[in-house]
């Protein structure tokens, strides 16, 4: 009789626990479903709103560069290329104001700084991520130190290398130093997200030398960080004003000086054309870098 009573009580308790568990499970599922129905669309709309806030001013500036007048909120009188011709120095404005050589010079100098950053920044990021050595924290700090304002580095360059003022080499080296922290940090994050030791040991066990393992295994796995670092360093170097203003003199006119001249003492529509030219060049550069980055790295996983 006692055993029967005990078994009945145990079954009742088990059934009660299962009922509570089922109720809690349904309640949790309902809450999760409601959260997904409300939370996901809300998050998506927040993302759309933030993107719109960032893109709309750029888009309106680009549209305004083709307008004849800009009185009021919206520009009027489409479509004219007068402001673009004025900024670039074409047509009736004479070849002496031609901005194409300066733009070409800026693209080449920014590209040179980016390439130098790739050559120097990737090994630094690899060493900081791969090895634990003496003064590791100091080296990490020194790698980020050049993030100081460009005017400070410009004064340092003038005091240290006064004979090289105005040369393209000074701009390339200066752009590399100023933007190197962005390259080191982004590539370092990519290296830290993968198991470098395991990848390297696997490659070495299969007979690959260290340079081959580094160039064909380690570097391709960090291609997203390298590509992001290239885009950031190039776009920031192309419009670096403080350092360029301090160390560069004469022709051709760098792109940052071109922007300064067309924004500080120019009507709004002419400034809009200069800004639109900058964003057009940046968009083209980003697309080219992404294309080269996606095609320039090959790993075993990409071939499958």
C-alpha positions in Angstrom: 0.0 0.0 0.0 2.8 2.3 0.9 4.7 1.6 -2.3 1.6 2.2 -4.3 1.1 5.5 -2.6 4.8 6.5 -3.1 4.7 5.6 -6.8 1.5 7.6 -7.3 3.0 10.6 -5.6 6.1 10.3 -7.7 4.1 10.1 -10.9 2.0 13.1 -9.8 5.2 15.1 -9.1 6.7 14.1 -12.4 3.6 15.0 -14.3 3.5 18.4 -12.5 7.1 19.0 -13.4 6.5 18.1 -17.1 3.4 20.4 -17.1 5.4 23.3 -15.7 8.3 22.6 -18.1 5.9 22.5 -21.0 4.3 25.7 -20.0 7.6 27.4 -19.5 8.8 26.1 -22.8 5.7 27.5 -24.6 6.1 30.8 -22.8 9.8 31.0 -23.7 9.0 30.1 -27.3 6.2 32.7 -27.4 8.5 35.4 -26.0 11.3 34.4 -28.5 8.9 34.5 -31.4 7.5 37.9 -30.3 11.0 39.2 -29.9 12.0 38.0 -33.4 8.9 39.5 -34.9 9.4 42.9 -33.2 13.2 43.0 -32.7 14.4 42.1 -36.1 12.3 44.6 -38.1 13.2 47.3 -35.6 16.9 46.6 -35.9 16.6 46.6 -39.7 14.8 50.0 -39.8 17.4 51.4 -37.4 20.1 50.3 -39.8 18.2 51.9 -42.7 17.8 55.1 -40.8 21.5 55.3 -39.9 22.5 54.6 -43.5 20.1 57.2 -44.7 21.5 59.8 -42.3 25.0 59.1 -43.6 24.2 58.8 -47.3 21.6 61.6 -47.8 24.0 64.5 -47.3 26.5 63.0 -49.7 23.8 62.3 -52.3 22.3 65.8 -52.0 25.8 67.3 -52.4 26.4 65.2 -55.5 23.0 66.3 -57.0 23.6 69.9 -56.1 26.8 69.9 -58.1 24.8 69.6 -61.3 22.3 72.4 -60.4 22.3 76.0 -61.6 21.1 77.6 -58.4 20.8 76.4 -54.8 18.5 78.9 -53.2 16.3 77.3 -50.5 16.4 73.7 -49.4 16.5 72.0 -52.8 18.7 72.9 -55.7 17.1 73.9 -59.0 18.0 74.2 -62.7 19.3 70.8 -63.8 21.5 69.6 -65.5 24.7 71.7 -65.8 28.4 70.7 -65.8 29.5 74.3 -65.3 30.6 73.8 -61.7 32.6 70.7 -62.6 34.4 72.5 -65.4 35.1 75.4 -63.2 36.6 73.1 -60.4 38.6 71.0 -62.9 39.8 74.1 -64.9 38.3 73.1 -68.2 36.6 75.1 -70.9 36.8 78.9 -70.6 38.7 78.8 -67.3 42.1 78.0 -69.0 44.6 75.2 -68.8 46.6 76.9 -66.0 43.9 75.9 -63.5 43.7 72.4 -64.8 43.4 70.1 -61.7 43.9 66.8 -63.4 47.7 66.6 -62.9 47.2 67.4 -59.2 44.5 64.7 -58.8 46.7 62.2 -60.6 49.6 63.1 -58.4 47.5 62.6 -55.3 46.2 59.3 -56.4 49.8 58.1 -57.0 51.1 59.4 -53.7 48.2 57.9 -51.7 48.7 54.6 -53.5 52.4 54.7 -52.7 51.7 55.3 -49.0 49.2 52.4 -49.0 51.7 50.0 -50.7 54.3 51.0 -48.2 51.8 50.4 -45.4 51.1 46.9 -46.7 54.8 46.1 -46.8 55.5 47.4 -43.3 52.1 47.0 -41.5 51.4 43.3 -42.3 54.7 42.0 -40.8 54.3 44.2 -37.7 50.7 43.0 -37.2 51.8 39.4 -37.7 54.7 39.7 -35.2 52.4 41.3 -32.6 49.8 38.6 -33.1 52.1 35.5 -33.4 54.8 36.0 -30.9 55.1 37.0 -27.2 58.4 38.7 -26.8 60.0 41.2 -24.5 58.6 44.8 -24.8 55.6 43.5 -26.7 53.3 46.1 -25.2 55.9 48.9 -26.0 56.1 47.8 -29.6 52.3 47.7 -29.8 52.1 51.2 -28.4 54.8 52.5 -30.8 52.9 51.0 -33.8 49.8 53.0 -32.8 51.7 56.2 -31.8 51.8 57.8 -35.4 48.0 58.3 -35.1 48.8 61.8 -33.9 47.5 64.8 -35.9 49.2 65.4 -39.2 50.4 68.9 -38.2 52.6 67.4 -35.4 54.2 64.9 -37.8 54.6 67.7 -40.4 56.6 69.8 -38.0 58.7 66.8 -37.1 59.4 66.1 -40.7 60.3 69.8 -41.4 62.8 69.8 -38.5 64.3 66.4 -39.3 64.3 66.5 -43.2 64.2 70.2 -44.2 65.9 69.5 -47.6 63.2 67.2 -48.7 60.3 69.6 -48.3 57.9 69.5 -51.3 59.0 66.1 -52.6 56.7 63.3 -53.4 58.8 60.9 -51.2 58.1 63.0 -48.1 54.4 62.7 -48.8 54.5 59.0 -49.4 56.5 58.3 -46.2 54.4 60.7 -44.2 51.1 59.2 -45.4 52.5 55.8 -44.6 53.4 56.8 -41.0 50.2 58.7 -40.3 47.9 55.9 -41.5 50.0 52.9 -40.4 48.0 52.5 -37.1 44.8 51.8 -39.1 46.6 49.1 -41.2 48.3 47.5 -38.2 45.1 47.4 -36.1 42.8 46.0 -38.8 45.3 43.4 -39.9 46.1 42.5 -36.3 42.5 41.9 -35.6 42.3 39.5 -38.6 45.4 37.6 -37.4 44.0 37.3 -33.9 40.7 35.9 -35.2 42.5 32.8 -36.7 44.7 30.2 -35.2 48.0 31.3 -36.7 50.1 28.7 -34.9 48.0 25.7 -36.0 47.9 27.0 -39.7 51.6 27.6 -39.7 52.5 24.3 -38.1 50.2 22.4 -40.5 51.8 24.1 -43.5 55.3 23.5 -42.2 54.5 19.8 -41.5 53.5 19.4 -45.2 56.9 20.7 -46.3 56.2 24.4 -46.9 58.9 26.8 -46.0 58.2 29.7 -43.6 58.0 32.4 -46.3 55.7 30.2 -48.4 53.5 29.3 -45.4 53.3 33.0 -44.5 52.5 34.3 -48.0 50.2 31.5 -49.2 48.5 30.4 -46.0 48.6 33.1 -43.3 48.2 36.2 -45.3 45.2 35.0 -47.4 43.3 34.1 -44.3 43.7 37.8 -43.2 42.6 39.2 -46.5 39.5 41.0 -45.1 41.6 42.9 -42.6 44.3 43.7 -45.2 41.6 44.9 -47.7 39.9 47.1 -45.0 43.3 48.5 -44.0 44.1 49.4 -47.7 40.8 51.1 -48.1 41.1 53.1 -44.9 44.7 54.1 -45.4 44.2 55.1 -49.1 41.0 57.2 -48.5 42.5 59.0 -45.5 45.8 59.7 -47.2 44.1 61.0 -50.3 42.5 63.8 -48.3 45.1 64.4 -45.6 45.4 68.2 -45.3 47.4 69.1 -42.2 50.5 67.1 -43.1 50.3 68.1 -46.8 49.9 71.8 -46.0 53.0 71.7 -43.8 55.5 69.8 -46.0 54.3 70.3 -49.6 54.9 73.4 -51.8 54.5 74.1 -55.4 53.0 72.0 -58.2 51.3 69.7 -58.8 48.6 70.6 -56.3 47.7 67.6 -54.0 44.1 66.7 -53.7 43.7 68.0 -50.1 44.9 71.4 -51.2 42.5 71.2 -54.2 39.6 70.6 -51.8 40.7 73.4 -49.5 40.9 75.9 -52.4 37.5 74.9 -53.8 35.7 74.8 -50.4 37.1 77.7 -48.3 36.7 80.5 -50.9 34.1 79.2 -53.3 30.3 79.3 -53.7 28.3 76.3 -52.4 27.7 74.7 -55.8 31.4 74.9 -56.7 32.3 73.3 -53.3 29.7 70.6 -54.0 31.4 69.8 -57.3 34.8 69.5 -55.6 33.4 67.3 -52.9 31.6 65.2 -55.5 34.9 64.7 -57.4 36.5 63.5 -54.2 33.8 61.0 -53.4 33.8 59.8 -57.0 37.5 59.1 -56.8 37.1 57.4 -53.5 34.3 55.2 -54.7 36.3 54.1 -57.7 39.4 53.4 -55.6 37.3 51.3 -53.1 35.8 49.3 -56.0 39.2 48.7 -57.5 40.7 47.7 -54.2 37.9 45.3 -53.5 38.2 43.8 -56.9 42.0 43.3 -56.5 41.6 42.1 -53.0 39.0 39.4 -53.9 41.1 38.2 -56.9 44.5 38.7 -55.4 44.2 36.2 -52.5 43.8 32.5 -53.0 43.4 29.9 -50.2 42.4 26.3 -50.2 38.9 27.1 -49.0 38.4 29.6 -51.8 39.2 26.9 -54.5 36.5 24.5 -53.3 
